[in-house]
Amino acid sequence: MRIINISDTKASLSHLIKKVQETNESIIIGKAGKPVAILSAYREDTSLRELGGSWSGKVKMAEDFDDIDEQIIDDYHNSTIFPDK
């Protein structure tokens, strides 16, 4: 990695970004000869995401979760909330 001064970076940022993308090599940006930042290519994380989160193992789905309660279905279809006029 080479060090490039901030003023030089400002003048040629587009060129430096293109170079970083093509070579996949980072560039150190310096001020008064001391490193202050790194310009590097973005790498997208393509690894599979682990699902679960903080509730993993703490919540259990009831065995009858998908069972249909006929009374609820009947009440829904025969509701008198909006009676016919």
C-alpha positions in Angstrom: 0.0 0.0 0.0 1.3 3.4 -0.8 0.5 6.7 1.0 -1.1 9.5 -1.0 -1.4 13.0 0.5 -5.0 14.4 1.1 -4.5 17.2 -1.5 -3.4 14.7 -4.1 -6.4 12.5 -3.2 -8.8 15.4 -3.7 -7.4 16.1 -7.2 -7.5 12.5 -8.4 -10.2 10.8 -6.4 -12.1 9.3 -9.4 -8.8 7.9 -10.8 -7.9 6.4 -7.4 -11.3 4.8 -6.9 -11.0 3.2 -10.4 -7.6 1.9 -9.5 -8.7 0.4 -6.2 -11.6 -1.3 -8.0 -9.4 -2.7 -10.7 -6.5 -3.8 -8.6 -8.3 -4.6 -5.3 -5.4 -3.0 -3.6 -6.0 -0.4 -0.8 -4.5 3.1 -0.8 -3.5 4.9 2.4 -4.4 8.6 2.6 -2.1 10.7 4.6 -1.8 14.1 6.2 1.7 15.5 6.8 3.2 12.1 6.0 1.1 10.3 8.6 -1.7 7.8 7.6 -5.2 9.0 8.4 -7.5 6.9 6.3 -7.6 3.9 3.9 -9.4 3.9 0.5 -10.3 0.3 -0.3 -12.7 -1.6 -2.6 -16.1 -2.5 -1.2 -16.6 -6.2 -0.9 -20.2 -7.4 -0.6 -20.8 -10.0 2.1 -22.2 -13.0 0.2 -22.1 -15.5 3.1 -25.4 -17.0 4.2 -27.0 -15.1 7.0 -27.7 -17.1 10.2 -31.3 -16.8 11.2 -32.6 -17.0 14.7 -31.8 -13.8 16.6 -32.3 -13.2 20.3 -35.6 -15.2 20.5 -34.0 -18.4 19.0 -34.8 -21.3 21.3 -37.1 -19.2 23.5 -40.3 -19.4 21.5 -42.3 -22.5 20.7 -45.0 -22.8 18.1 -48.2 -24.6 19.4 -48.9 -27.9 17.7 -52.4 -26.7 16.7 -51.2 -23.4 15.3 -52.5 -24.1 11.8 -55.8 -25.7 12.9 -58.9 -23.8 11.9 -61.4 -22.9 14.6 -64.8 -23.3 12.9 -66.5 -21.0 15.4 -64.2 -18.1 14.5 -64.8 -18.7 10.7 -68.5 -18.9 11.3 -68.5 -15.7 13.3 -66.5 -13.9 10.7 -68.8 -14.9 7.8 -72.0 -14.3 9.7 -71.0 -11.1 11.4 -73.6 -8.5 12.2 -71.1 -5.6 12.5 -72.3 -4.3 9.2 -75.9 -5.5 8.8 -77.6 -5.3 5.5 -79.7 -2.2 5.0 
